[in-house]
Amino acid sequence: MKLFIQTAILVLIFFSCTDEPVETVFPDINIEEGVLIACEGNFMYGNGSLSFYDYNNRTVVRDFFYGRNNAPLGDIVQSLGIFGDKMFIVVNNSGKVYIADSKTVEFRGVLSGLVSPRHIHIVSQNKAYVSDLLSNNITIIDPVSNRITGTINLGIHTSEKMVQTGNRVFVTSWSYGKHVLVIDPETDELVTAIEVPLQPKDIVVDKNQKLWVLSDGGYEGSPAGHENSALSRIDPVSYETEQIYRFDETAMPSVLEINNAGDTLYFINGDLYKMAVNSNNLPESPFVESGGRMFYSLGIDPGSDEIYIADVIDWSQNGEVLRFSQSGDLIDSFKVGVNPADFLFR
């Protein structure tokens, strides 16, 4: 009996001091028939979470990772990524990337010691990049072995969103920055930096392989300055900025997405707007009005082109996700965790 008690104490100590979860529940949920939502939680509260929405049955599971693994995700669940049978959950303020089974969300591992990770981009079968808000390096990981294998020195720049086209990875440098960084994925080196309007955050690739970058323009009193926000189109071969669409001084656009065909852009500017990639002007009227809701994040289902918009409500209670058809009709809505920030469609 004494040996059993000593062993039990050691097990409790072990699991209280590691990131490894200890239990699995929700065994019958099929997450391939739905969407996973990263919910940031509140800064320094450690209440970040993962929600799952089954769009066939219109059911929701909140705190999915905790319920599956009996372990919390931590502070500010920023974004999600997928590679084969693995899902990557980037937890910003905790400085970690959790690795889970992409079908069951069972814990597979954790990458720790990152500064302020934001997003993950799968470069190839054995390489992925993790951007960082506060570090001047991109972290290189091996998504097969779950190991950190190196870094990319960005000089004075930080990193945010990443896309890949041709033989280059393009990275926005958002925090006080004004460049899109060009990375050679063969050598893992910074090739050049393309100057764009202040604070470029989101970036997508259209059907013509053109880059679209949404810059928020900073804020009044910022040490980096302040200017009107903008949407820019860039040629990824010549690195030339072909067009800059400037918003008016009252605009605060955020969250740029594109549909599966690559011909229509969507962004939030209080309301939801849509814009054809061949348009000569910014849209004048909203596609979906917020109706007093606080639109915060956006996802486009690549299979159906249905639109998911997150309303953070008051930043402290569970947020709500609204699901719209391609024509802008509300299909349904559902509650998720606090401050829903990113969508992973299966």
Secondary structure per residue as TSV (DSSP state, phi and psi in degrees):
chain	resnum	aa	ss	phi	psi
A	1	M	-	360.0	-42.5
A	2	K	H	-60.0	-42.1
A	3	L	H	-64.0	-38.9
A	4	F	H	-63.3	-43.5
A	5	I	H	-64.3	-43.0
A	6	Q	H	-62.1	-42.1
A	7	T	H	-64.3	-42.5
A	8	A	H	-62.3	-40.9
A	9	I	H	-62.7	-43.0
A	10	L	H	-62.8	-39.9
A	11	V	H	-63.7	-43.5
A	12	L	H	-62.5	-42.4
A	13	I	H	-63.1	-43.3
A	14	F	H	-59.6	-49.4
A	15	F	H	-73.6	-22.9
A	16	S	H	-78.8	-13.8
A	17	C	S	-111.0	3.2
A	18	T	S	-123.3	172.7
A	19	D	S	-89.7	-2.8
A	20	E	-	-78.4	128.2
A	21	P	-	-69.9	166.7
A	22	V	-	-124.3	-3.6
A	23	E	-	-152.0	152.6
A	24	T	-	-124.2	129.8
A	25	V	-	-130.9	-170.8
A	26	F	-	52.1	49.9
A	27	P	T	-71.2	-17.7
A	28	D	T	-101.9	3.2
A	29	I	-	-80.8	129.6
A	30	N	-	-101.1	100.5
A	31	I	G	-80.0	-1.5
A	32	E	G	-77.1	-5.7
A	33	E	G	-112.0	45.5
A	34	G	E	-177.1	-161.6
A	35	V	E	-131.7	138.7
A	36	L	E	-98.1	139.4
A	37	I	E	-123.2	121.0
A	38	A	E	-80.3	122.8
A	39	C	E	-112.2	115.5
A	40	E	-	-56.9	-41.5
A	41	G	-	80.7	-162.3
A	42	N	-	-110.3	144.0
A	43	F	T	-57.2	125.5
A	44	M	T	74.2	6.5
A	45	Y	T	-95.4	-17.3
A	46	G	T	66.0	26.2
A	47	N	-	-109.1	26.1
A	48	G	B	-64.6	149.5
A	49	S	E	-153.3	175.4
A	50	L	E	-125.7	125.3
A	51	S	E	-109.7	153.9
A	52	F	E	-129.1	132.6
A	53	Y	E	-119.2	121.8
A	54	D	E	-89.6	108.2
A	55	Y	T	-78.5	-12.2
A	56	N	T	-79.7	-46.1
A	57	N	T	-94.0	-7.4
A	58	R	T	55.3	48.2
A	59	T	E	-118.0	154.7
A	60	V	E	-127.5	137.8
A	61	V	E	-117.9	118.6
A	62	R	S	-96.3	160.8
A	63	D	S	51.6	45.4
A	64	F	H	-64.9	-46.4
A	65	F	H	-62.3	-43.4
A	66	Y	H	-63.4	-45.3
A	67	G	H	-64.3	-35.3
A	68	R	H	-74.0	-37.8
A	69	N	H	-118.8	-5.1
A	70	N	S	58.6	40.8
A	71	A	-	-150.9	138.1
A	72	P	-	-77.0	159.6
A	73	L	-	-85.7	-32.8
A	74	G	B	117.0	-147.2
A	75	D	S	-103.8	111.9
A	76	I	-	68.8	87.3
A	77	V	E	-79.5	104.0
A	78	Q	E	-83.9	-49.7
A	79	S	E	-159.5	169.5
A	80	L	E	-129.9	150.8
A	81	G	E	-145.6	162.9
A	82	I	E	-139.2	143.9
A	83	F	E	-148.3	106.4
A	84	G	T	58.7	-120.9
A	85	D	T	-94.1	16.2
A	86	K	E	-122.0	142.7
A	87	M	E	-116.1	140.1
A	88	F	E	-113.3	126.9
A	89	I	E	-115.4	110.1
A	90	V	E	-89.8	120.2
A	91	V	E	-112.9	102.1
A	92	N	T	-60.1	-66.0
A	93	N	T	-72.6	-19.5
A	94	S	T	-82.0	-11.8
A	95	G	T	67.7	36.1
A	96	K	E	-134.5	158.2
A	97	V	E	-125.9	114.3
A	98	Y	E	-84.4	145.5
A	99	I	E	-117.8	126.3
A	100	A	E	-132.0	161.6
A	101	D	E	-65.5	132.1
A	102	S	T	-74.1	-11.8
A	103	K	T	-103.8	-33.3
A	104	T	T	-112.2	-14.3
A	105	V	-	63.7	22.2
A	106	E	-	-76.3	141.7
A	107	F	E	-58.4	133.0
A	108	R	E	-118.4	-25.3
A	109	G	E	166.6	179.4
A	110	V	E	-149.2	139.4
A	111	L	E	-103.5	120.3
A	112	S	-	-115.2	171.4
A	113	G	-	84.2	8.2
A	114	L	-	-77.4	157.9
A	115	V	S	-79.6	-63.9
A	116	S	S	-151.5	66.7
A	117	P	E	-63.7	145.7
A	118	R	E	-122.6	-54.7
A	119	H	E	-142.2	155.7
A	120	I	E	-118.8	139.7
A	121	H	E	-129.2	121.8
A	122	I	E	-79.5	115.5
A	123	V	E	-85.1	-45.7
A	124	S	E	-156.7	-171.9
A	125	Q	T	-63.8	-23.0
A	126	N	T	-129.5	21.5
A	127	K	E	-149.6	138.1
A	128	A	E	-142.3	151.9
A	129	Y	E	-110.5	142.3
A	130	V	E	-120.0	119.4
A	131	S	E	-78.3	166.9
A	132	D	E	-147.8	130.3
A	133	L	S	-71.3	-33.9
A	134	L	S	-114.1	-9.6
A	135	S	-	-101.8	151.0
A	136	N	S	-93.2	26.8
A	137	N	E	-133.1	145.9
A	138	I	E	-94.4	133.8
A	139	T	E	-87.9	133.4
A	140	I	E	-100.2	130.0
A	141	I	E	-127.7	158.4
A	142	D	E	-99.4	110.4
A	143	P	T	-72.8	-8.3
A	144	V	T	-86.9	-48.9
A	145	S	T	-91.3	-6.5
A	146	N	T	60.8	43.5
A	147	R	E	-124.0	147.9
A	148	I	E	-79.8	126.5
A	149	T	E	-113.5	-9.0
A	150	G	E	168.3	-171.8
A	151	T	E	-140.3	160.5
A	152	I	E	-114.5	120.5
A	153	N	E	-76.0	121.6
A	154	L	-	-102.6	10.0
A	155	G	T	67.7	-119.2
A	156	I	T	-89.3	-3.0
A	157	H	-	-92.6	152.9
A	158	T	-	-107.2	-178.8
A	159	S	-	-137.7	152.8
A	160	E	-	-137.4	-104.7
A	161	K	-	-83.2	152.8
A	162	M	E	-136.6	139.6
A	163	V	E	-136.3	162.5
A	164	Q	E	-131.1	130.1
A	165	T	E	-149.1	143.0
A	166	G	T	63.0	-136.2
A	167	N	T	-109.7	32.5
A	168	R	E	-137.2	149.5
A	169	V	E	-106.6	130.0
A	170	F	E	-108.9	130.8
A	171	V	E	-128.9	129.6
A	172	T	E	-80.4	141.2
A	173	S	E	-109.8	94.2
A	174	W	-	-85.2	-57.4
A	175	S	T	-65.2	104.4
A	176	Y	T	63.2	12.3
A	177	G	-	-97.9	172.6
A	178	K	-	-149.2	37.1
A	179	H	E	-139.8	150.9
A	180	V	E	-102.3	122.8
A	181	L	E	-88.5	142.1
A	182	V	E	-112.3	118.5
A	183	I	E	-111.9	135.6
A	184	D	E	-87.9	110.8
A	185	P	T	-73.3	-11.4
A	186	E	T	-78.0	-41.3
A	187	T	T	-102.1	-9.9
A	188	D	T	56.4	49.2
A	189	E	E	-129.7	150.8
A	190	L	E	-75.4	119.8
A	191	V	E	-87.2	-50.3
A	192	T	E	-161.7	175.6
A	193	A	E	-132.3	127.1
A	194	I	E	-96.0	121.3
A	195	E	E	-75.2	134.3
A	196	V	-	-138.1	174.7
A	197	P	S	-56.8	157.3
A	198	L	S	-58.1	138.0
A	199	Q	S	58.7	63.8
A	200	P	E	-70.1	129.0
A	201	K	E	-117.7	-62.1
A	202	D	E	-96.1	149.1
A	203	I	E	-147.2	136.3
A	204	V	E	-137.4	165.5
A	205	V	E	-115.8	131.6
A	206	D	-	-94.3	-175.9
A	207	K	T	-66.2	-20.2
A	208	N	T	-94.5	9.9
A	209	Q	S	64.3	24.7
A	210	K	-	-87.9	148.8
A	211	L	E	-92.6	138.2
A	212	W	E	-119.9	129.0
A	213	V	E	-126.2	128.6
A	214	L	E	-102.2	119.5
A	215	S	E	-108.9	131.4
A	216	D	-	-86.6	-9.9
A	217	G	-	82.4	1.7
A	218	G	B	76.0	-157.7
A	219	Y	-	-145.1	159.1
A	220	E	T	-59.4	130.8
A	221	G	T	87.3	-0.7
A	222	S	-	-65.8	140.2
A	223	P	T	-62.8	-19.0
A	224	A	T	-90.3	-5.1
A	225	G	-	99.1	-173.8
A	226	H	B	-151.2	139.7
A	227	E	-	-152.2	168.5
A	228	N	-	-61.7	140.6
A	229	S	-	-64.6	164.0
A	230	A	E	-155.5	155.7
A	231	L	E	-117.3	123.9
A	232	S	E	-118.2	145.4
A	233	R	E	-113.6	129.2
A	234	I	E	-125.2	139.9
A	235	D	-	-83.2	119.7
A	236	P	T	-76.3	-7.6
A	237	V	T	-92.8	-49.8
A	238	S	T	-87.0	-14.2
A	239	Y	-	66.2	18.3
A	240	E	-	-87.2	138.5
A	241	T	E	-83.1	110.3
A	242	E	E	-82.1	-31.7
A	243	Q	E	-155.0	139.8
A	244	I	E	-125.1	121.5
A	245	Y	E	-102.0	114.1
A	246	R	E	-93.6	134.9
A	247	F	-	-83.9	164.6
A	248	D	-	-75.1	171.5
A	249	E	T	-68.4	-16.6
A	250	T	T	-90.7	-10.9
A	251	A	-	-73.3	145.8
A	252	M	-	-136.8	67.3
A	253	P	-	-71.6	152.5
A	254	S	E	-155.8	162.3
A	255	V	E	58.2	83.0
A	256	L	E	-89.1	129.3
A	257	E	E	-133.8	168.3
A	258	I	E	-138.7	149.9
A	259	N	-	-76.3	173.7
A	260	N	T	-66.0	-32.7
A	261	A	T	-74.3	-15.7
A	262	G	S	75.7	19.2
A	263	D	-	-112.9	-3.4
A	264	T	E	-136.9	126.3
A	265	L	E	-93.3	148.1
A	266	Y	E	-129.1	138.8
A	267	F	E	-149.7	157.7
A	268	I	E	-99.1	131.1
A	269	N	S	-142.8	69.9
A	270	G	S	78.7	-66.9
A	271	D	S	-94.0	178.5
A	272	L	E	-97.1	133.1
A	273	Y	E	-119.9	152.0
A	274	K	E	-128.3	150.0
A	275	M	E	-149.8	128.0
A	276	A	E	-68.8	143.5
A	277	V	T	-68.6	-16.9
A	278	N	T	-98.3	12.6
A	279	S	-	-74.8	148.0
A	280	N	S	-94.5	-5.8
A	281	N	S	-142.6	156.6
A	282	L	-	-67.0	149.6
A	283	P	-	-66.4	143.3
A	284	E	S	-91.3	-28.9
A	285	S	S	-124.0	150.3
A	286	P	-	-71.5	153.8
A	287	F	S	-84.6	-41.6
A	288	V	B	-133.0	121.5
A	289	E	-	-80.4	143.2
A	290	S	-	-73.0	-27.7
A	291	G	T	60.0	35.0
A	292	G	T	89.1	-5.1
A	293	R	-	-76.6	160.7
A	294	M	-	-103.8	85.3
A	295	F	E	-64.4	129.3
A	296	Y	E	-125.1	-42.6
A	297	S	E	-138.6	167.7
A	298	L	E	-149.7	139.8
A	299	G	E	-142.1	144.6
A	300	I	E	-116.5	118.9
A	301	D	-	-65.6	118.2
A	302	P	T	-68.2	-17.8
A	303	G	T	-86.0	-41.2
A	304	S	T	-112.5	-11.4
A	305	D	-	61.8	17.3
A	306	E	-	-67.9	150.4
A	307	I	E	-110.1	128.9
A	308	Y	E	-113.9	123.2
A	309	I	E	-120.9	131.5
A	310	A	E	-98.2	132.1
A	311	D	E	-107.9	118.4
A	312	V	-	-82.9	-7.4
A	313	I	T	65.1	-81.3
A	314	D	T	-135.9	15.6
A	315	W	S	72.9	-3.5
A	316	S	S	-123.8	-31.2
A	317	Q	S	-91.8	171.6
A	318	N	E	-57.6	133.9
A	319	G	E	-79.6	172.5
A	320	E	E	-124.7	141.2
A	321	V	E	-111.9	131.1
A	322	L	E	-107.2	133.8
A	323	R	E	-111.4	122.6
A	324	F	E	-119.2	152.0
A	325	S	-	-77.0	172.8
A	326	Q	T	-60.7	-26.2
A	327	S	T	-88.0	0.1
A	328	G	S	91.7	11.0
A	329	D	-	-86.5	137.0
A	330	L	E	-70.9	123.4
A	331	I	E	-89.4	-52.0
A	332	D	E	-166.2	178.9
A	333	S	E	-146.3	156.9
A	334	F	E	-157.3	151.6
A	335	K	E	-86.2	141.6
A	336	V	E	-128.5	-153.9
A	337	G	E	-80.4	-170.8
A	338	V	E	-76.6	127.4
A	339	N	S	57.2	66.0
A	340	P	E	-62.1	129.2
A	341	A	E	-124.8	-24.8
A	342	D	E	-151.0	150.2
A	343	F	E	-121.7	137.2
A	344	L	E	-123.0	110.5
A	345	F	E	-91.4	137.8
A	346	R	-	-101.0	360.0
